[in-house]
Structure formats: C-alpha cells, structure tokens
Amino acid sequence: MTQLRGQLTSRIKKRSKELLGYEISQTELRLMAYIQFVMCNEQKINIASVNQEDRKIMSKWRKARHIEGGASQMGITRHFWDILCEIIFLGYVDIN
C-alpha cells in the first residue's frame, strides 16, 4: 500500500517518539506542516486557520519551549525546526 501525503504512519509515530518523547497525532502532523509554512512566510498564525485542538497542541509546544508567540509574531527553536522538517519530510516528501 502506498502512503498518502500527510498520512500519519507507524514510521512517523516511531520517529516522533524518538525525537519528541511521544507519538504525534494526525492533527499534530498537519499542524507541523502549517507551522512550517507560517515560519517560512509571514511568521504569524492566522487565528481563523487553527481550531481548539491545534491551540492545545501549540500550548504543549510552548510549555516545552519549542515555540513562542503566535498571532502577533511567532518564534521557533532551531531544535524544534529540525524536528518539524524531519517529520514533515517523512509525511509529505518521502512517501514511497
């Protein structure tokens, strides 16, 4: 079976557990892709683009000091950026 773009797989769950200490959810994978887009562009979260579940995940990332800010200006650590890039690569690029 071919992996679909943005599909949470056992490989992504395993790698997120290694990098973050827990298995991410499908919602968290999609939010990571959105955060990467935000950081490469305006560096501000569009409040209309995130729901309550997304906000809970971002709150968890803030508590872990991976990100700061949001709607006004967002910041991200280099370490967390590298994690996002690796997980997004597995979920959206290296899908064969």
Rosetta silent file (secondary structure, phi, psi, omega in degrees, C-alpha in Angstrom):
SEQUENCE: MTQLRGQLTSRIKKRSKELLGYEISQTELRLMAYIQFVMCNEQKINIASVNQEDRKIMSKWRKARHIEGGASQMGITRHFWDILCEIIFLGYVDIN
SCORE:     score description
SCORE:     0.000 S_00000001
   1 L     0.000  135.496 -179.432    0.000    0.000    0.000 S_00000001
   2 L   -85.596  136.582  177.291    1.281    3.446   -0.934 S_00000001
   3 L   -72.437  137.003  175.170    1.467    6.111    1.741 S_00000001
   4 L   -87.791  151.448  177.585   -0.664    9.175    1.085 S_00000001
   5 L   -59.307  131.867  176.435    0.740   12.678    1.545 S_00000001
   6 L    79.550    7.923 -179.508    0.162   13.865    5.098 S_00000001
   7 L   -85.252  130.864  176.749   -0.822   10.422    6.361 S_00000001
   8 L   -75.367  123.101 -178.239    0.309    9.521    9.870 S_00000001
   9 L  -118.701  169.073  176.840    2.203    6.236    9.671 S_00000001
  10 H   -62.957  -32.133  178.036    3.883    3.917   12.157 S_00000001
  11 H   -64.998  -40.932  178.521    7.230    5.197   10.834 S_00000001
  12 H   -69.571  -42.477  178.043    6.268    8.788   11.691 S_00000001
  13 H   -59.368  -44.262  179.953    4.930    7.767   15.112 S_00000001
  14 H   -62.642  -45.631 -177.739    8.174    5.913   15.857 S_00000001
  15 H   -68.327  -37.905  178.184   10.360    8.822   14.746 S_00000001
  16 H   -65.773  -35.565  177.360    8.312   11.387   16.669 S_00000001
  17 H   -64.579  -38.625  177.882    8.653    9.239   19.792 S_00000001
  18 H   -66.969  -40.812 -174.647   12.428    9.215   19.300 S_00000001
  19 H   -85.701  -36.981 -173.532   12.605   12.976   18.691 S_00000001
  20 H  -111.276  -16.161 -178.353    9.860   14.323   20.979 S_00000001
  21 L    91.007    3.421  178.325    9.342   11.537   23.504 S_00000001
  22 L  -154.381  159.943  175.869    5.771   10.827   22.356 S_00000001
  23 L   -83.534  129.344  178.804    3.825    9.715   19.298 S_00000001
  24 L   -78.802  163.394  176.825    2.220   12.596   17.447 S_00000001
  25 L   -98.420  170.616  175.101   -1.364   12.560   16.191 S_00000001
  26 H   -59.005  -41.631  179.010   -2.663   13.140   12.669 S_00000001
  27 H   -61.308  -42.628 -179.288   -3.727   16.624   13.763 S_00000001
  28 H   -66.231  -38.249  176.704   -0.244   17.376   15.089 S_00000001
  29 H   -60.117  -46.483 -179.949    1.362   16.229   11.825 S_00000001
  30 H   -66.838  -36.629  177.633   -0.865   18.574    9.831 S_00000001
  31 H   -66.100  -37.068  177.254   -0.243   21.408   12.290 S_00000001
  32 H   -59.062  -42.308  178.408    3.521   20.911   11.894 S_00000001
  33 H   -64.201  -39.691  177.972    3.174   21.464    8.152 S_00000001
  34 H   -65.332  -43.237  179.855    1.143   24.634    8.787 S_00000001
  35 H   -63.372  -39.346  176.808    3.704   25.937   11.302 S_00000001
  36 H   -60.644  -44.739  177.508    6.498   25.314    8.809 S_00000001
  37 H   -59.479  -47.518 -179.697    4.553   27.335    6.219 S_00000001
  38 H   -57.619  -46.837 -176.346    3.944   30.136    8.740 S_00000001
  39 H   -68.891  -27.762  178.045    7.605   30.336    9.702 S_00000001
  40 H   -82.134  -10.715 -175.911    8.715   30.432    6.065 S_00000001
  41 L  -121.972 -108.006 -171.189    6.278   33.231    5.274 S_00000001
  42 L   -80.632  -14.086 -179.517    4.598   35.817    7.498 S_00000001
  43 L    59.091   30.558  176.025    5.653   34.250   10.846 S_00000001
  44 L  -137.196  133.605  177.296    2.194   34.957   12.261 S_00000001
  45 L   -74.573  134.452  171.767   -0.556   32.436   12.975 S_00000001
  46 L   -86.645  110.102 -175.903   -3.877   33.144   11.277 S_00000001
  47 H   -54.302  -34.018 -179.868   -6.322   32.600   14.162 S_00000001
  48 H   -70.187  -15.279 -177.260   -9.025   31.531   11.697 S_00000001
  49 H   -92.296   -6.955 -178.365   -6.750   28.714   10.479 S_00000001
  50 L  -121.653  139.875  179.360   -6.358   26.956   13.841 S_00000001
  51 L  -102.257 -175.243 -177.074   -9.003   25.201   15.907 S_00000001
  52 H   -61.849  -40.013  179.153   -9.180   24.372   19.612 S_00000001
  53 H   -64.142  -41.166  175.981   -7.261   21.111   19.185 S_00000001
  54 H   -60.411  -42.875 -179.179   -4.487   22.960   17.310 S_00000001
  55 H   -63.193  -37.365  177.283   -4.323   25.530   20.107 S_00000001
  56 H   -64.334  -41.505  178.402   -3.903   22.750   22.700 S_00000001
  57 H   -64.509  -45.058  179.289   -1.022   21.283   20.707 S_00000001
  58 H   -64.266  -34.185  175.784    0.625   24.700   20.359 S_00000001
  59 H   -62.898  -40.897  176.872    0.184   25.231   24.096 S_00000001
  60 H   -62.794  -41.792  178.282    2.030   21.958   24.688 S_00000001
  61 H   -65.783  -37.296  177.645    4.822   23.147   22.370 S_00000001
  62 H   -64.869  -44.379  179.187    5.009   26.477   24.214 S_00000001
  63 H   -60.981  -33.820  177.504    5.292   24.715   27.582 S_00000001
  64 L   -82.045   -0.717 -179.944    8.128   22.623   26.141 S_00000001
  65 L    64.253   29.680  175.560    9.704   25.909   24.922 S_00000001
  66 L   -81.613  -35.559 -179.077    9.656   24.778   21.293 S_00000001
  67 E  -133.169  166.244  171.702    7.694   27.840   20.147 S_00000001
  68 E  -146.507  157.309  179.350    6.701   31.269   21.412 S_00000001
  69 E    71.075 -154.578 -179.668    4.138   33.831   20.369 S_00000001
  70 L   166.253  -92.539 -173.971    1.620   33.119   17.655 S_00000001
  71 L   -70.383  -34.790 -179.019   -0.855   35.595   16.194 S_00000001
  72 L   -86.242  -45.909  177.530    1.328   38.674   16.613 S_00000001
  73 L  -163.598  133.530 -176.950    4.737   37.148   15.932 S_00000001
  74 E  -111.786  142.447  174.630    5.873   33.547   16.173 S_00000001
  75 E  -126.530  154.748 -178.972    9.245   32.150   17.147 S_00000001
  76 E  -144.668  144.291  178.254   10.581   28.600   16.989 S_00000001
  77 L   -76.788  154.639  177.895   13.748   26.961   18.275 S_00000001
  78 H   -61.627  -40.875 -179.372   16.271   25.585   15.820 S_00000001
  79 H   -59.634  -47.034 -179.123   15.973   22.176   17.511 S_00000001
  80 H   -69.890  -35.355  176.174   12.180   22.070   17.037 S_00000001
  81 H   -58.495  -44.790  179.531   12.514   23.381   13.467 S_00000001
  82 H   -62.844  -39.081  177.299   14.806   20.452   12.671 S_00000001
  83 H   -63.733  -48.135  177.970   12.280   18.029   14.206 S_00000001
  84 H   -54.955  -47.958 -177.408    9.434   19.553   12.162 S_00000001
  85 H   -61.067  -42.615 -179.740   11.446   19.291    8.968 S_00000001
  86 H   -65.857  -45.411 -179.090   12.312   15.643    9.542 S_00000001
  87 H   -67.701  -41.191  177.538    8.766   14.620   10.420 S_00000001
  88 H   -63.807  -38.553  176.598    7.272   16.628    7.538 S_00000001
  89 H   -57.944  -45.262 -179.594    9.778   15.010    5.182 S_00000001
  90 H   -67.001  -32.365 -175.741    8.568   11.571    6.278 S_00000001
  91 H   -91.730  -23.702 -174.056    4.908   12.540    5.962 S_00000001
  92 H  -124.184  -17.461 -175.263    4.857   14.665    2.831 S_00000001
  93 H  -114.807  -55.718 -177.698    8.003   14.017    0.784 S_00000001
  94 L   -88.915   70.904 -171.329    9.437   10.514    1.372 S_00000001
  95 L  -106.837    5.862 -179.944    6.151    8.709    0.869 S_00000001
  96 L   -97.055    0.000    0.000    7.086    5.778   -1.358 S_00000001
